[in-house]
Structures are given as structure tokens and as C-alpha cells.
Amino acid sequence: MDEIESLMGQYMEWLKRKTTLRQVEGWVEITTPYLDRHNDYLQIYARKKNGSYILTDDGYIINDLHMSGCKLDSPKRKALLQMTLNGFGVKLVGDSLEVKAGQEDFPYRKHNLLQAMLALNDLFYLASPMVSSLFYEDVIAWLDDNEVRYIERVKFTGKSGYDHLFDFVIPRSKAEPERIIQAINRPSRDEAEIAAFSWLDTKDVRPPESRAYALLNDSEREVPAPVLDALHSYEVTPVPWSRRESIVRELTA
């Protein structure tokens, strides 16, 4: 317990130390330590209006996906986009992701906006123009083919008070405890640590036997060792997509 508390404290201190602010034409630019798929730090913008605060990505995520050739115009992708945003309480205003916050819930709303940006960046990015389906859709198809009973896009509130959206939750059965699955399209150390923190913050409010898995897309390249190490360290079972059959029995039981 003390070790986990120490890790939580280290994470919070790292987040505070690596966040910077800059005034930009009436807005405050907030540069975070989270990296997008270009290895650029994610930035959001905040300003006070009518006693509350507006937080926005200024259209960065949606426009970047469009410029990369990832269109969001099919009914299925629009529905997935909206479902993801709804899970974090984020609105789409034009092409911008936006939330409103008060003084009391500013950290919570900021967290949700960043989580939505990361989720969309990972969810919709196609690693190659020849890829015809999303990794998320591949995972759904695989679960369905194996007749796994799951609930899609489930949000849990962690002990920190922050919400965390998990891709799939498999309810407890007589043979197996609750299983929580996160699909990571572009496995990196940052993505692994974010997934690990979500589980670390959540597991104490879930049934004691609950287990967490990370399905890692290794279709384009091998999953880096630091990603596997980071997930193992925080009690998340990493499963490269090429080895997904190894956990079928655990998920179907």
C-alpha cells in the first residue's frame, strides 16, 4: 500500500513539474507532458468567461487527423467519436474539443479534456494509408468472434476523483473476476504510463480480484520493452496483438 501511494505521489509531482503556462492573446496556453503521435507535447488553452473557464484544444486533434488522411465522416466513426467525447464530458465545437469548468472542478475538467485528446489521437489514427480498419474495431471483431461477453467504453471514477474511460469491461463470472481491457493502438512509454495510472487510480474502487489487460498493437512494429516493463510494474498485463490468443480462455471463462 505504501509503495503504491509513493508511486501515485511521484506521478502527481511529475505532472506538476512538467506542466508550463504561457499567455497567448487573451488565452493561457497550457503545455502538458503528454505526447501525441508526433512526439509533440499536447497543448490546451484556457480563459475565464462569465465566471467560469473555457478549456479547448483549438481544433488540434481533429485537424491533425484530417491532415493525416483519417476521415471521420462515416456513421460508424462519427458514432465512435461522439461516444468517446461523451465518456469524458467533452463537447465538439466546430473542430475543437471543449469543456467548461469552475474553480472547484478545473483540474478534473482539464484532465478529462486531455484524456479525450489522447483517446481520439490513438483511436482514430491509421498507421498506414493501406489500413482499412481501426485497431479498436479489430479488437471488437476479435472479442465477438470468440464470444466474449463485454461492456464497451466504461467510465470509472478513481480514488483521486478523476474519471478514467476503459475500452472494455468483462463482468465477473464463476470462474474469473472482473477483467478490464485497454486497447493501445500505438504502444509507447507515455501511453503505457497513462493506462497504468488509470488502472492504479481505479483498482482500489473495483472488486479486489479485478484484473487489467492492455492489448498492444504490434502489427507495424514490435512493442518496445519499456512499454511492457511499465505495464508490468503497475499490475497491468500487457498482451501484444500477435499473442492475443494466449488470453482467450481468461476472457471467455
Backbone torsions as a table, in degrees:
resi	resn	phi	psi	omega
1	MET	NA	-46.8	-179.3
2	ASP	-62.6	-36.6	179.8
3	GLU	-65.4	-41.9	179.2
4	ILE	-65.3	-41.9	178.0
5	GLU	-60.7	-39.5	178.3
6	SER	-64.2	-42.3	178.5
7	LEU	-63.9	-40.1	177.5
8	MET	-62.1	-43.5	179.4
9	GLY	-63.8	-39.9	177.9
10	GLN	-63.4	-40.1	179.6
11	TYR	-63.9	-46.3	-179.0
12	MET	-63.1	-40.3	179.3
13	GLU	-66.2	-41.4	177.0
14	TRP	-61.2	-43.8	-179.4
15	LEU	-61.4	-43.3	-179.7
16	LYS	-67.6	-42.5	-176.2
17	ARG	-67.5	-32.6	-174.3
18	LYS	-93.6	1.5	179.2
19	THR	-96.8	129.8	-179.9
20	THR	-124.6	155.2	-178.1
21	LEU	-123.0	147.2	177.3
22	ARG	-151.1	136.9	178.5
23	GLN	-79.1	128.6	-179.2
24	VAL	-138.9	100.3	172.5
25	GLU	47.0	56.3	175.8
26	GLY	86.5	-7.0	177.8
27	TRP	-115.2	157.2	170.7
28	VAL	-103.8	117.8	178.1
29	GLU	-83.4	123.3	-179.4
30	ILE	-109.2	112.6	177.8
31	THR	-96.9	123.5	-175.0
32	THR	-104.5	165.9	178.8
33	PRO	-81.5	-1.0	-178.7
34	TYR	-79.5	139.1	-177.5
35	LEU	-104.7	142.2	172.6
36	ASP	-88.8	-171.8	-175.6
37	ARG	-70.7	-11.9	175.8
38	HIS	-93.0	3.6	-174.4
39	ASN	64.7	28.6	172.8
40	ASP	-98.7	147.1	178.0
41	TYR	-70.9	134.5	177.1
42	LEU	-69.2	137.2	178.6
43	GLN	-124.4	141.3	172.4
44	ILE	-128.4	167.4	-175.4
45	TYR	-128.7	139.8	-176.9
46	ALA	-133.7	144.5	171.4
47	ARG	-153.2	156.5	-179.5
48	LYS	-90.1	136.1	-179.8
49	LYS	-148.8	122.5	177.8
50	ASN	52.6	42.4	175.2
51	GLY	83.6	-4.0	176.7
52	SER	-127.1	-175.8	-177.0
53	TYR	-121.5	140.1	173.2
54	ILE	-104.2	130.4	176.7
55	LEU	-119.6	130.9	-176.0
56	THR	-146.4	155.0	172.8
57	ASP	-94.2	3.0	178.1
58	ASP	58.4	30.6	175.2
59	GLY	82.3	7.6	-172.8
60	TYR	-60.8	-50.7	-173.0
61	ILE	-65.1	-51.3	-177.1
62	ILE	-63.8	-44.8	-179.8
63	ASN	-65.2	-36.9	178.2
64	ASP	-65.5	-39.9	177.4
65	LEU	-65.0	-42.6	177.9
66	HIS	-60.0	-45.9	-178.3
67	MET	-65.7	-23.8	179.6
68	SER	-88.5	2.9	177.5
69	GLY	88.6	9.0	178.5
70	CYS	-94.7	102.4	-178.4
71	LYS	-86.8	144.1	-178.9
72	LEU	-115.5	36.8	-172.6
73	ASP	-101.0	-5.3	178.3
74	SER	-80.6	149.9	179.9
75	PRO	-55.7	-38.3	-178.0
76	LYS	-66.9	-42.0	-179.0
77	ARG	-72.8	-35.6	176.1
78	LYS	-62.1	-42.1	-179.9
79	ALA	-65.5	-40.1	179.0
80	LEU	-67.3	-38.8	176.2
81	LEU	-59.8	-49.8	-177.0
82	GLN	-66.5	-38.3	179.4
83	MET	-63.4	-40.1	179.2
84	THR	-65.6	-45.6	179.1
85	LEU	-63.1	-42.5	179.4
86	ASN	-60.7	-35.7	-179.2
87	GLY	-63.1	-26.5	179.9
88	PHE	-106.5	1.3	-178.7
89	GLY	68.9	32.0	-178.3
90	VAL	-106.7	140.3	179.0
91	LYS	-104.7	150.6	173.9
92	LEU	-99.4	112.3	180.0
93	VAL	-112.7	102.4	-169.5
94	GLY	66.9	-120.4	174.3
95	ASP	-104.7	6.0	-175.4
96	SER	-96.9	141.1	171.2
97	LEU	-87.8	130.4	-170.4
98	GLU	-144.2	143.5	171.6
99	VAL	-136.1	157.7	172.8
100	LYS	-112.8	143.6	-175.6
101	ALA	-141.6	153.5	170.5
102	GLY	-104.4	-179.7	179.6
103	GLN	-62.8	-35.9	-175.2
104	GLU	-71.6	-37.8	-174.3
105	ASP	-110.2	16.9	-179.6
106	PHE	-56.9	-49.9	180.0
107	PRO	-60.4	-39.4	-179.6
108	TYR	-64.0	-45.7	-179.3
109	ARG	-68.5	-39.2	176.1
110	LYS	-60.5	-45.0	177.8
111	HIS	-58.3	-45.2	-178.5
112	ASN	-65.0	-39.7	178.2
113	LEU	-62.2	-46.6	179.8
114	LEU	-63.6	-39.7	178.6
115	GLN	-64.9	-37.4	177.1
116	ALA	-66.0	-41.7	178.2
117	MET	-61.0	-45.5	-179.9
118	LEU	-66.4	-40.2	-178.8
119	ALA	-64.3	-45.1	-179.8
120	LEU	-68.8	-39.8	179.6
121	ASN	-59.3	-41.0	-179.4
122	ASP	-81.2	-37.8	-172.8
123	LEU	-68.1	-42.4	-171.2
124	PHE	-99.9	-13.9	-176.5
125	TYR	-69.4	126.0	176.5
126	LEU	-94.8	120.7	-175.3
127	ALA	-63.6	-24.4	-179.4
128	SER	-144.9	145.2	176.8
129	PRO	-59.5	-19.9	-178.2
130	MET	-85.1	-10.8	179.7
131	VAL	-71.9	126.6	-173.6
132	SER	-100.3	-10.5	-179.0
133	SER	-138.3	158.8	178.0
134	LEU	-80.3	148.6	176.5
135	PHE	-58.2	-39.6	178.1
136	TYR	-57.8	-42.9	178.8
137	GLU	-66.8	-35.7	177.0
138	ASP	-62.2	-41.1	179.8
139	VAL	-64.3	-43.9	178.3
140	ILE	-58.8	-46.5	-179.3
141	ALA	-60.5	-41.1	-179.9
142	TRP	-66.4	-43.8	177.6
143	LEU	-61.3	-43.6	179.9
144	ASP	-64.6	-42.3	179.8
145	ASP	-60.7	-32.5	-179.4
146	ASN	-94.6	7.5	176.7
147	GLU	56.4	41.9	175.6
148	VAL	-80.8	132.0	176.9
149	ARG	-85.2	118.2	-176.9
150	TYR	-143.3	158.2	172.1
151	ILE	-111.1	132.3	-173.1
152	GLU	-94.8	139.1	173.3
153	ARG	52.8	74.3	-176.9
154	VAL	-107.5	133.8	-179.1
155	LYS	-106.2	128.7	174.9
156	PHE	-119.4	145.7	174.5
157	THR	-94.6	123.5	-178.9
158	GLY	-80.1	176.5	-177.9
159	LYS	-69.5	-16.8	175.9
160	SER	-76.8	-13.0	-175.0
161	GLY	95.0	-8.5	177.9
162	TYR	-81.3	146.9	175.3
163	ASP	-88.8	144.9	177.6
164	HIS	-131.8	129.5	-178.6
165	LEU	-100.2	121.5	178.9
166	PHE	-107.0	143.6	-173.3
167	ASP	-67.5	-43.9	-176.6
168	PHE	-144.1	141.3	173.1
169	VAL	-127.6	126.8	177.0
170	ILE	-103.3	117.5	-176.3
171	PRO	-62.3	157.1	177.3
172	ARG	-60.9	143.4	174.8
173	SER	-124.5	-177.8	177.6
174	LYS	-65.6	-30.8	-174.9
175	ALA	-94.2	-29.1	-173.1
176	GLU	-134.6	150.7	176.4
177	PRO	-78.0	-178.5	174.3
178	GLU	-59.5	136.8	179.6
179	ARG	-124.0	129.6	-177.8
180	ILE	-115.1	130.9	-173.2
181	ILE	-123.9	132.9	172.9
182	GLN	-116.6	127.9	177.5
183	ALA	-96.1	122.0	-177.6
184	ILE	-115.0	111.1	-175.1
185	ASN	-72.9	-38.9	-177.3
186	ARG	-122.7	81.6	-175.9
187	PRO	-60.0	122.6	176.2
188	SER	-143.6	167.6	-179.7
189	ARG	-61.1	-41.7	-179.6
190	ASP	-63.5	-46.0	-180.0
191	GLU	-62.0	-39.8	179.6
192	ALA	-64.2	-42.9	-178.6
193	GLU	-68.2	-34.8	177.4
194	ILE	-66.2	-45.8	178.1
195	ALA	-62.4	-40.6	-179.2
196	ALA	-65.8	-42.6	179.1
197	PHE	-63.7	-39.4	178.5
198	SER	-58.3	-43.9	179.5
199	TRP	-70.5	-42.9	-179.4
200	LEU	-59.2	-39.3	-178.8
201	ASP	-75.5	-22.8	-171.9
202	THR	-99.6	-30.6	-166.3
203	LYS	-63.0	-28.9	-179.8
204	ASP	-71.5	-16.2	178.0
205	VAL	-102.5	3.8	175.4
206	ARG	-103.5	167.4	176.1
207	PRO	-54.2	144.0	-172.1
208	PRO	-56.6	-30.9	-175.8
209	GLU	-88.0	-2.9	-175.8
210	SER	-55.2	144.6	179.8
211	ARG	-123.8	151.4	179.6
212	ALA	-119.8	139.4	177.7
213	TYR	-126.9	149.1	171.8
214	ALA	-122.5	115.8	174.6
215	LEU	-86.0	121.0	-170.7
216	LEU	-112.6	121.8	-179.4
217	ASN	-72.1	108.7	177.2
218	ASP	-113.8	26.5	-179.3
219	SER	-66.7	-35.2	-176.8
220	GLU	-95.9	-33.7	-179.3
221	ARG	-155.6	158.5	-180.0
222	GLU	-66.6	144.2	179.5
223	VAL	-69.7	125.6	-179.6
224	PRO	-60.1	143.8	-179.6
225	ALA	-57.3	-40.0	179.4
226	PRO	-60.2	-28.6	177.5
227	VAL	-67.0	-47.1	179.5
228	LEU	-62.7	-43.0	-179.4
229	ASP	-62.8	-43.3	-178.5
230	ALA	-62.7	-43.0	-179.7
231	LEU	-67.4	-44.3	178.1
232	HIS	-58.5	-39.8	-176.6
233	SER	-60.9	-31.1	-176.9
234	TYR	-105.8	22.1	173.0
235	GLU	63.6	34.0	171.1
236	VAL	-108.8	129.0	-179.3
237	THR	-82.2	112.8	178.5
238	PRO	-81.6	134.7	-179.6
239	VAL	-132.2	101.9	174.0
240	PRO	-57.7	143.1	-176.5
241	TRP	-57.4	-34.3	-179.9
242	SER	-67.1	-16.1	-179.2
243	ARG	-115.3	21.8	-175.3
244	ARG	-61.9	-28.7	-178.3
245	GLU	-65.0	-17.7	-177.8
246	SER	-68.9	-17.2	-177.7
247	ILE	-114.1	9.3	-178.7
248	VAL	-57.3	-46.2	-177.5
249	ARG	-62.2	-40.1	-179.3
250	GLU	-65.3	-32.6	-176.8
251	LEU	-85.5	-27.9	-176.6
252	THR	-90.1	-17.0	-176.3
253	ALA	-68.5	NA	NA
